[in-house]
Amino acid sequence: MNEATATVSDTDTAAPAALDVLGVGHRYGARVALRDVSFSVRPASFTVLLGLNGAGKSTLFSLITRLYAIREGRIRILGHDVAREPGAALSQLGVVFQSRALDVDISVQQNLIYHAALHGIGRRKADEQIARVLTLVDLTDRRHERVNNLSGGQMRRVEIARALLHQPQLLLLDEPTVGLDIKSRADILGHVRRLLQSGIGVLWATHLIDEVGDNDDVVVLHNGRVLAKGAVGSVVATANAPNIGSAFTRLTQADTVAGAGA
């Protein structure tokens, strides 16, 4: 199956992309986890990295965040090369990993103060930023609540708030709604989509088709390869499918068949 011709974005001559992934590959010994992965995320856009479990989504996030060294290809955040300018690149990045990472025995505010200190944000500025980000995720009234008293969806929203404390221009979320009910999933999607109004670019990794919106960009990742990328409508049209769910099924099944034949 040939990669869809539509691209997620063309390089903007006035401003760099929020994220550029250029020819990235990665191996675990002899096993190829990613192969020649390329796409971009535009500022103020919501891009869905859509793939089944094992497609390579978490590996790609580990490369973007420098948990793994980039040995093949290049990654740029707001024009800064992650390998060559890690400080400048990562200062523009906020991340919500799939695994929960809050201290549940202390308050929401204490969690956020600690994280702000890690970013070198002073206490007065931290208080201002905490008020701002809790407003964004609609948790102002839970500021002094112990995290352990929150629901799973509220904990996720605290993690999103934490990722926004240093005012990044790129937000990565790796399967952020895993284990949540339908309402909590919808709430989190709504809060994150509203962040686009501030100009932030979002890369949302998921295996759930219903989290892809009609106006989103989408990157279909399967067995470590990008099968299609572009606006949802373009990907659907390229796959000659009635909707993104059918397009995803056709693309991945055709790739699996082609791989088995090879």
C-alpha positions in Angstrom: 0.0 0.0 0.0 1.4 3.3 -1.1 1.5 6.2 1.4 -1.3 8.7 0.9 -0.2 11.6 -1.1 -1.8 14.2 1.1 0.6 15.7 3.7 -0.3 16.9 7.1 1.2 20.3 6.4 3.6 22.1 4.2 6.4 24.1 5.8 5.1 27.5 6.6 7.5 30.2 5.4 6.5 32.6 8.1 6.8 30.2 11.1 8.2 26.7 11.7 5.9 23.7 12.3 5.2 22.8 15.9 6.7 19.4 15.1 8.6 18.0 12.1 9.4 14.3 12.0 11.8 13.6 9.1 12.7 10.1 8.0 12.8 8.7 11.5 13.6 5.1 12.1 14.3 3.0 15.2 15.2 -0.6 16.0 15.2 -2.8 19.1 18.1 -5.1 18.1 17.0 -6.8 14.9 13.3 -5.7 15.3 12.4 -2.6 13.3 10.0 -0.5 15.4 9.8 2.6 13.1 10.7 2.8 9.4 11.2 6.2 7.6 8.5 8.0 9.5 7.8 11.6 8.3 5.0 14.1 9.1 4.5 17.5 10.5 2.2 19.1 13.0 1.1 22.6 12.3 0.7 25.3 15.0 -2.9 25.6 16.3 -3.7 22.2 14.8 -4.9 18.9 16.3 -3.1 15.9 14.7 -4.1 12.4 15.6 -1.4 9.7 15.5 -3.7 6.7 14.8 -2.4 3.2 15.2 -3.1 -0.1 16.8 -1.2 -1.2 19.9 2.3 -2.0 18.8 2.3 0.3 15.8 5.2 2.4 17.2 3.4 5.3 18.7 5.1 5.1 22.1 8.5 4.6 20.5 8.0 7.7 18.5 7.0 9.7 21.6 10.1 8.4 23.3 12.3 9.7 20.5 10.5 13.1 20.4 11.0 13.5 24.2 14.6 12.2 24.0 14.0 9.2 26.3 15.6 7.4 23.4 18.5 8.7 21.3 17.6 9.6 17.7 19.9 7.4 15.5 18.0 7.7 12.2 16.3 10.8 10.8 15.6 14.1 12.5 13.0 15.6 14.7 12.4 19.4 15.1 10.2 21.2 17.6 9.4 24.8 16.6 12.5 24.6 14.3 14.8 23.4 17.0 16.5 20.1 16.3 15.8 17.7 19.3 19.3 16.0 19.0 21.3 19.2 18.4 19.4 21.8 20.4 17.6 19.7 23.1 17.2 22.6 25.6 15.6 24.9 23.1 13.5 22.1 21.6 12.2 20.6 24.8 11.4 23.9 26.4 8.6 24.2 23.8 7.2 20.7 24.6 4.6 19.6 27.0 3.9 15.8 27.5 1.2 13.6 28.9 2.4 10.1 29.0 0.2 7.0 29.0 1.3 6.0 32.5 0.0 8.2 35.4 2.7 10.3 37.0 1.1 12.3 39.8 1.7 12.0 43.5 -1.7 11.0 44.7 -1.0 11.7 48.4 -0.6 15.4 48.0 -2.8 18.1 46.6 -3.3 19.2 43.0 -1.5 22.5 43.8 1.4 20.8 45.5 1.9 18.6 42.4 1.9 21.6 40.2 4.2 23.6 42.4 6.7 20.8 42.4 6.6 20.5 38.6 6.9 24.2 38.1 10.1 24.2 40.2 11.5 21.5 37.9 11.1 24.0 35.1 12.7 26.8 37.1 9.5 28.7 37.6 9.6 30.9 40.7 6.8 30.6 43.3 5.0 33.9 42.4 5.0 33.0 38.7 4.1 29.4 39.5 1.0 30.6 41.4 -0.1 32.7 38.4 0.5 29.8 36.0 -1.3 27.3 38.2 -4.3 29.5 38.3 -4.2 29.8 34.5 -3.8 26.1 33.7 -6.4 24.9 36.2 -8.9 27.3 34.6 -8.0 25.8 31.2 -8.9 22.3 32.4 -11.8 23.4 34.6 -10.4 22.3 37.9 -10.0 25.6 39.7 -12.3 24.4 42.5 -10.1 21.3 43.1 -6.9 23.1 43.5 -6.4 22.2 47.2 -7.9 18.7 46.9 -5.8 15.6 47.4 -5.2 13.9 44.0 -6.3 10.6 45.4 -9.8 12.1 45.8 -10.1 12.9 42.1 -11.7 10.7 39.4 -9.5 9.2 36.7 -10.6 11.8 34.2 -9.8 14.6 36.6 -6.4 13.2 37.3 -5.8 13.2 33.5 -6.8 16.9 33.4 -4.4 17.7 36.2 -1.6 16.0 34.1 -2.6 18.2 31.1 -2.5 21.3 33.3 0.9 20.2 34.5 2.2 19.8 30.9 1.0 23.4 30.2 2.7 25.1 33.1 5.7 26.3 31.2 3.6 27.5 28.2 4.8 25.0 25.5 3.8 25.4 21.9 3.6 21.7 21.3 1.6 19.2 23.4 2.0 15.4 23.1 -0.5 13.1 24.6 0.1 9.3 24.5 -3.2 7.4 24.7 -4.5 9.9 27.3 -8.0 8.4 27.6 -7.1 4.8 28.2 -9.3 3.4 31.0 -11.7 6.3 31.1 -15.4 6.3 30.6 -17.1 7.9 27.6 -17.9 11.2 29.3 -14.4 11.6 30.7 -12.9 10.9 27.3 -15.2 13.5 25.7 -14.4 16.1 28.4 -10.6 15.6 27.9 -10.9 15.8 24.1 -12.9 19.0 24.5 -10.4 20.7 26.8 -7.5 19.8 24.6 -9.2 21.0 21.4 -9.9 24.3 23.0 -6.2 24.8 23.6 -5.8 25.3 19.8 -7.2 28.8 20.3 -3.9 29.8 22.0 -1.9 28.6 18.9 -0.5 25.4 20.5 0.0 22.3 18.2 -1.3 19.0 19.5 -0.2 15.5 18.7 -2.7 13.0 20.1 -1.8 9.3 19.9 -4.7 6.8 20.1 -6.0 3.5 18.8 -9.6 4.7 19.1 -11.2 5.7 15.9 -14.0 7.7 17.5 -11.3 10.2 18.9 -10.6 11.4 15.3 -12.6 14.5 14.5 -13.7 15.5 11.0 -11.5 18.6 11.0 -8.4 17.0 12.4 -5.2 16.0 10.7 -4.4 12.3 10.9 -1.3 10.1 10.6 -2.0 6.4 10.2 0.9 4.4 11.7 1.0 0.7 11.2 3.8 -1.7 11.9 6.2 1.2 12.3 5.3 2.8 8.9 3.2 5.8 7.9 0.5 4.5 5.6 -1.4 7.8 5.2 -1.2 11.4 6.4 -3.2 14.5 5.9 -6.6 16.0 6.6 -9.1 13.4 7.5 -11.1 14.0 4.4 -8.0 13.6 2.2 -7.1 10.3 3.9 -10.6 9.0 3.5 -10.7 9.9 -0.1 -7.3 8.4 -0.9 -8.4 5.1 0.7 -11.7 5.3 -1.3 -13.6 4.8 2.0 -16.8 6.2 3.4 -15.2 7.3 6.7 -12.0 7.3 8.7 -12.8 4.0 10.4 -13.2 2.2 7.1 -10.2 4.0 5.7 -8.0 2.9 8.6 -9.2 -0.7 8.2 -8.6 -0.8 4.5 -5.1 0.8 4.8 -3.9 -1.5 7.6 -5.4 -4.7 6.2 -3.8 -4.0 2.8 -0.5 -3.3 4.4 -0.7 -6.5 6.5 -1.5 -8.6 3.3 1.3 -6.9 1.4 3.7 -7.6 4.3 2.7 -11.3 4.5 3.2 -11.6 0.7 6.6 -10.1 0.9 
